[in-house]
Amino acid sequence: MRPEYNEDCFPILRDFLRYLEVVKGRSPGTVEQYYIDLRTFFRFIKQLRGLVPAATPEEEISIQDIDISLIRGITLQDVYEYLSYAKTQRQNHDKALARKACSLRVFFRHLTNYTHQLEYNPVENLDTPKTKKALPKYLTLEQSLELLKSAEEERSEFPERDYCMLTLLLNCGLRRAELAGLNVTDIRSDNTLRVLGKGNKERVVYLNQACQDALKQYLPTRPVDGVEKKDRNALFYSRLKKRITLNGVHYVVKGYLTRIGLPDYSTHKLRHTAATLMYQRGGVDIRVLKDILGHENLGTTEIYTHLSSEQVKKAAEASPLSHVHPRAKQRVPSVKTKMDAEEKEE
């Protein structure tokens, strides 16, 4: 557990974070997000209860003195006031608000159902803020080919490494953390790759010929001398001969995306690209795609099934004739209609 949790963290929260990390197997990034969300919430509660001077800057409010008696006094109304504060004062968007609500729901459920420190869960009936489900952005096949080509043509310091990273991301649909966490021993003799996903869940993905060729070209260039013992098993290294970090992956991929004119795209868009190309171009069954991507629920994967219909709709609306409407015509009454009208007047 990160040391800063001990510096500004009351015991109940520290135990909860340890539970997420050890028992639930949440990633360090996920645990940190829970910590930040809950720290913000309890800072707000202290301000709401008048436990700190009104003018105290939020970042200076310590939460070390939070105890179970204060937590037992929290109501659903307090939570809604907090979410309103987050939206109006902190300008949190709907997705951030939904995440904050989720953090509170998991925390209070833990105290109620797991450790039994609370008899009543104040957020049991908390409504989660609605979020818009936007279709994921992805590279077209042509853009994907251009991205790989740029890695071959650019005079990079580590061209074989960069090309191999991009190839695995585009073909296997790996998350950034999954790529950074790969070990050389994860490459198996049967041309499969062991991947450690969210919640420390393992999955095995098949290495197609493109991945096999990229690895075959990269592995002889992989540094061996000067690598620290703790990083000797890493598949990808930084220029400092240390396991590549999440930021390292980001900067490498972002650099190539910028070169092909896609500066607003991120590493995660390559995961969307892999999934979309497999589903639309490869005809991969949605259940198989779920296993490849390491999704826990099929509903998460089903977003890719909506891409085709959305594209068809956009194509129809893109027609230059899509906004041409028939002119309203003034009907000329028939002879019979005129006679009926005359009869009514009589």
Wavefront OBJ file of the C-alpha trace (Angstrom):
o trace
v 0.000 0.000 0.000
v 1.262 3.463 -0.871
v 2.903 5.266 2.075
v 0.812 8.451 1.698
v -2.286 6.476 2.701
v -0.740 6.130 6.153
v 0.129 9.834 6.360
v -3.398 11.206 5.787
v -5.777 8.340 6.304
v -7.941 7.357 9.269
v -7.736 3.674 10.291
v -11.147 2.652 8.909
v -10.343 4.028 5.467
v -6.853 2.522 5.519
v -8.302 -0.904 6.301
v -10.828 -0.495 3.475
v -8.104 0.393 0.965
v -6.058 -2.599 2.085
v -9.156 -4.783 1.611
v -9.541 -3.507 -1.954
v -5.885 -4.132 -2.689
v -5.369 -7.521 -1.021
v -8.765 -9.231 -0.938
v -10.441 -7.771 -4.018
v -7.221 -7.569 -6.026
v -7.839 -4.034 -7.270
v -5.025 -2.350 -9.162
v -2.948 0.393 -7.476
v -4.549 2.973 -9.760
v -8.059 1.882 -8.771
v -7.201 1.898 -5.058
v -5.747 5.387 -5.392
v -8.930 6.632 -7.058
v -11.027 5.294 -4.177
v -8.684 7.034 -1.754
v -8.937 10.382 -3.570
v -12.733 10.189 -3.886
v -13.265 9.270 -0.224
v -10.744 11.832 1.009
v -12.618 14.539 -0.902
v -15.914 13.322 0.561
v -14.749 13.361 4.178
v -13.096 16.758 3.742
v -16.485 18.013 2.578
v -18.231 16.371 5.555
v -15.880 18.125 7.977
v -16.687 21.454 6.325
v -20.411 20.662 6.327
v -20.338 19.823 10.043
v -18.316 22.952 10.873
v -15.393 20.886 12.158
v -12.858 23.146 10.414
v -12.774 26.921 9.950
v -14.916 27.948 6.970
v -12.006 29.563 5.122
v -9.744 26.484 5.342
v -8.509 25.446 1.872
v -9.733 21.965 0.978
v -6.230 20.543 0.458
v -5.304 21.545 4.024
v -8.133 19.622 5.674
v -6.830 16.481 7.367
v -9.052 13.406 7.611
v -6.905 11.532 10.134
v -9.373 12.234 12.956
v -12.439 10.758 11.234
v -13.951 8.068 13.458
v -16.882 5.668 13.333
v -19.168 8.005 15.304
v -18.864 10.673 12.622
v -19.426 8.093 9.885
v -22.577 6.805 11.629
v -24.024 10.309 11.506
v -23.740 10.595 7.715
v -27.101 10.661 5.912
v -28.232 10.200 2.357
v -28.953 13.936 2.223
v -25.288 14.621 3.115
v -24.225 12.491 0.164
v -26.521 14.327 -2.243
v -25.194 17.649 -0.969
v -21.676 16.365 -1.598
v -22.504 15.327 -5.162
v -24.115 18.723 -5.756
v -20.969 20.391 -4.423
v -18.800 18.214 -6.670
v -20.863 19.196 -9.701
v -21.235 22.924 -9.056
v -18.052 23.817 -7.178
v -15.600 21.279 -8.577
v -17.186 21.154 -12.059
v -17.221 17.354 -12.056
v -18.856 15.869 -15.151
v -21.434 13.080 -15.035
v -18.878 10.289 -15.324
v -16.841 11.640 -12.388
v -19.999 12.014 -10.296
v -21.013 8.432 -11.061
v -17.552 7.236 -10.002
v -17.755 9.187 -6.736
v -21.160 7.686 -6.016
v -19.750 4.221 -6.716
v -16.831 4.810 -4.321
v -19.234 5.762 -1.542
v -21.528 2.828 -2.254
v -18.655 0.311 -2.069
v -17.198 1.921 1.070
v -20.441 1.980 3.051
v -21.435 -1.497 1.886
v -18.060 -2.716 3.187
v -18.681 -1.136 6.597
v -22.242 -2.515 6.747
v -22.014 -5.998 5.270
v -18.349 -6.959 5.638
v -16.990 -5.424 8.871
v -20.426 -4.773 10.477
v -19.340 -1.413 11.867
v -22.601 0.115 10.653
v -26.078 -1.226 11.313
v -27.609 0.895 8.574
v -26.211 1.723 5.142
v -26.991 5.417 4.455
v -26.323 5.139 0.706
v -28.309 1.956 0.082
v -30.889 3.948 -1.899
v -28.421 6.307 -3.534
v -29.266 6.963 -7.169
v -26.242 6.934 -9.461
v -25.976 10.020 -11.690
v -26.877 9.230 -15.290
v -23.987 9.078 -17.734
v -24.080 9.254 -21.497
v -22.846 6.053 -23.109
v -20.735 7.339 -25.960
v -19.536 4.978 -28.651
v -15.791 4.366 -28.352
v -13.457 6.103 -30.767
v -11.162 3.881 -32.777
v -8.739 3.893 -35.674
v -9.829 2.735 -39.085
v -7.965 -0.108 -40.738
v -6.124 2.410 -42.913
v -5.120 4.507 -39.886
v -3.959 1.390 -38.052
v -1.728 0.447 -40.967
v -0.405 4.001 -41.102
v 0.406 3.886 -37.393
v 2.429 0.693 -37.781
v 4.144 2.103 -40.854
v 5.144 5.242 -38.948
v 6.822 3.094 -36.288
v 8.876 1.396 -38.997
v 9.819 4.597 -40.796
v 10.460 6.922 -37.867
v 14.013 7.038 -36.608
v 13.072 5.957 -33.113
v 15.612 5.049 -30.473
v 13.908 1.681 -30.058
v 12.110 0.939 -33.354
v 11.718 -2.823 -32.795
v 10.292 -2.286 -29.307
v 7.852 0.413 -30.438
v 6.622 -1.593 -33.407
v 6.118 -4.668 -31.227
v 4.194 -2.679 -28.600
v 1.871 -1.192 -31.219
v 1.357 -4.587 -32.833
v 0.336 -6.234 -29.550
v -2.001 -3.377 -28.682
v -3.702 -3.425 -32.082
v -3.959 -7.212 -32.391
v -4.574 -8.369 -28.830
v -6.625 -5.472 -27.454
v -4.427 -5.104 -24.367
v -4.909 -2.422 -21.766
v -1.977 -0.081 -21.147
v -1.293 -1.599 -17.709
v -1.461 -5.096 -19.156
v 1.162 -4.245 -21.774
v 3.475 -2.627 -19.210
v 3.096 -5.620 -16.895
v 4.028 -8.253 -19.470
v 6.978 -10.515 -18.680
v 9.104 -12.336 -21.216
v 8.011 -15.586 -19.547
v 4.404 -14.760 -20.433
v 5.191 -15.684 -24.047
v 4.399 -19.377 -24.368
v 5.724 -21.961 -26.781
v 2.250 -22.574 -28.212
v 2.121 -18.980 -29.531
v -0.122 -17.711 -26.754
v 0.398 -14.877 -24.315
v -0.476 -14.865 -20.607
v -2.042 -11.537 -19.654
v -2.692 -10.315 -16.114
v -5.796 -8.119 -16.297
v -7.961 -6.142 -13.898
v -8.373 -7.668 -10.462
v -5.317 -9.881 -11.083
v -7.403 -12.060 -13.387
v -5.375 -14.069 -15.849
v -6.358 -14.707 -19.431
v -4.589 -16.219 -22.402
v -4.625 -14.550 -25.813
v -3.471 -16.072 -29.076
v -0.516 -14.476 -30.852
v -1.282 -14.243 -34.560
v 1.470 -14.213 -37.160
v 1.886 -10.429 -37.004
v 2.500 -10.608 -33.245
v 4.851 -13.548 -33.584
v 6.903 -11.762 -36.235
v 7.034 -8.525 -34.233
v 8.231 -10.382 -31.122
v 10.761 -12.360 -33.133
v 12.203 -9.088 -34.421
v 12.148 -7.342 -31.040
v 13.417 -9.988 -28.600
v 17.032 -10.038 -29.901
v 17.198 -6.256 -29.243
v 15.725 -6.519 -25.745
v 18.356 -5.313 -23.247
v 19.945 -7.832 -20.904
v 23.071 -6.160 -19.531
v 22.623 -3.391 -16.998
v 19.062 -4.356 -16.078
v 18.189 -4.354 -12.375
v 17.303 -7.718 -10.872
v 13.684 -6.765 -10.156
v 13.112 -5.862 -13.828
v 14.987 -8.672 -15.559
v 11.804 -10.501 -16.460
v 10.053 -7.474 -17.998
v 9.162 -7.738 -21.680
v 9.425 -4.028 -22.480
v 11.964 -1.579 -21.075
v 12.442 2.168 -20.970
v 15.654 3.828 -22.101
v 16.834 3.544 -18.468
v 16.642 -0.256 -18.793
v 13.781 -0.438 -16.316
v 10.349 -1.960 -16.853
v 8.383 0.474 -18.965
v 5.843 2.433 -16.918
v 2.249 3.375 -17.730
v 3.439 6.873 -18.596
v 6.195 5.384 -20.726
v 3.672 3.422 -22.785
v 1.522 6.544 -23.071
v 4.327 8.741 -24.414
v 5.500 6.143 -26.926
v 2.033 5.507 -28.346
v 0.967 9.152 -28.154
v 4.038 10.156 -30.144
v 3.158 7.900 -33.059
v -0.528 8.850 -32.951
v 0.453 12.516 -33.149
v 2.697 11.842 -36.134
v -0.184 10.393 -38.147
v -2.480 13.284 -37.274
v -4.398 11.815 -34.319
v -3.086 13.827 -31.334
v -6.393 13.535 -29.439
v -6.284 9.737 -29.409
v -4.837 7.685 -26.551
v -3.417 4.226 -25.966
v -6.858 2.983 -24.920
v -8.185 3.842 -28.383
v -5.943 1.074 -29.757
v -7.812 -1.389 -27.527
v -11.092 -0.123 -28.999
v -9.550 -0.428 -32.451
v -8.539 -4.041 -31.907
v -12.024 -4.942 -30.675
v -13.806 -3.085 -33.470
v -11.676 -4.557 -36.257
v -12.061 -8.064 -34.872
v -15.834 -7.696 -34.585
v -16.556 -5.810 -37.808
v -13.854 -7.054 -40.154
v -13.103 -10.434 -38.623
v -16.614 -11.485 -37.695
v -15.527 -12.539 -34.193
v -18.398 -13.715 -31.979
v -19.205 -11.263 -29.207
v -18.660 -13.918 -26.491
v -15.228 -14.754 -27.863
v -14.430 -11.035 -27.996
v -15.434 -10.748 -24.327
v -12.810 -13.339 -23.379
v -10.136 -11.773 -25.588
v -10.631 -8.356 -23.987
v -10.937 -9.739 -20.470
v -14.330 -8.184 -19.790
v -16.144 -9.461 -16.721
v -19.602 -8.806 -18.147
v -20.892 -9.340 -21.662
v -22.699 -6.007 -21.436
v -19.354 -4.207 -21.470
v -18.410 -5.908 -24.725
v -21.781 -5.369 -26.392
v -21.004 -1.713 -27.082
v -19.067 -2.925 -30.106
v -22.201 -4.515 -31.562
v -23.771 -1.065 -31.826
v -20.991 0.384 -33.938
v -22.213 -1.036 -37.236
v -25.770 0.260 -36.914
v -24.465 3.648 -35.806
v -22.187 3.797 -38.836
v -25.069 2.918 -41.159
v -27.124 5.722 -39.634
v -24.294 8.221 -40.046
v -23.746 7.120 -43.635
v -27.402 7.698 -44.447
v -27.371 11.125 -42.817
v -24.150 12.057 -44.644
v -25.855 11.874 -48.044
v -26.041 15.325 -49.697
v -29.701 14.574 -50.434
v -30.576 13.728 -46.817
v -31.991 17.213 -46.133
v -33.990 17.620 -49.342
v -37.678 17.685 -48.514
v -40.684 17.705 -50.824
v -42.305 21.096 -51.268
v -45.685 21.420 -49.599
v -48.331 21.373 -52.331
v -51.644 23.181 -52.126
v -54.365 20.672 -52.876
v -56.872 21.597 -55.607
v -60.331 20.495 -54.496
v -61.974 17.923 -56.701
v -65.422 18.533 -58.227
v -66.999 16.221 -55.659
v -65.299 18.070 -52.798
v -66.645 21.394 -54.092
v -70.163 19.990 -54.288
v -69.961 18.649 -50.737
v -68.849 22.066 -49.515
v -71.728 23.783 -51.302
v -74.223 21.333 -49.806
v -72.909 22.097 -46.301
v -73.309 25.839 -46.891
v -76.968 25.323 -47.918
l 1 2 3 4 5 6 7 8 9 10 11 12 13 14 15 16 17 18 19 20 21 22 23 24 25 26 27 28 29 30 31 32 33 34 35 36 37 38 39 40 41 42 43 44 45 46 47 48 49 50 51 52 53 54 55 56 57 58 59 60 61 62 63 64 65 66 67 68 69 70 71 72 73 74 75 76 77 78 79 80 81 82 83 84 85 86 87 88 89 90 91 92 93 94 95 96 97 98 99 100 101 102 103 104 105 106 107 108 109 110 111 112 113 114 115 116 117 118 119 120 121 122 123 124 125 126 127 128 129 130 131 132 133 134 135 136 137 138 139 140 141 142 143 144 145 146 147 148 149 150 151 152 153 154 155 156 157 158 159 160 161 162 163 164 165 166 167 168 169 170 171 172 173 174 175 176 177 178 179 180 181 182 183 184 185 186 187 188 189 190 191 192 193 194 195 196 197 198 199 200 201 202 203 204 205 206 207 208 209 210 211 212 213 214 215 216 217 218 219 220 221 222 223 224 225 226 227 228 229 230 231 232 233 234 235 236 237 238 239 240 241 242 243 244 245 246 247 248 249 250 251 252 253 254 255 256 257 258 259 260 261 262 263 264 265 266 267 268 269 270 271 272 273 274 275 276 277 278 279 280 281 282 283 284 285 286 287 288 289 290 291 292 293 294 295 296 297 298 299 300 301 302 303 304 305 306 307 308 309 310 311 312 313 314 315 316 317 318 319 320 321 322 323 324 325 326 327 328 329 330 331 332 333 334 335 336 337 338 339 340 341 342 343 344 345 346
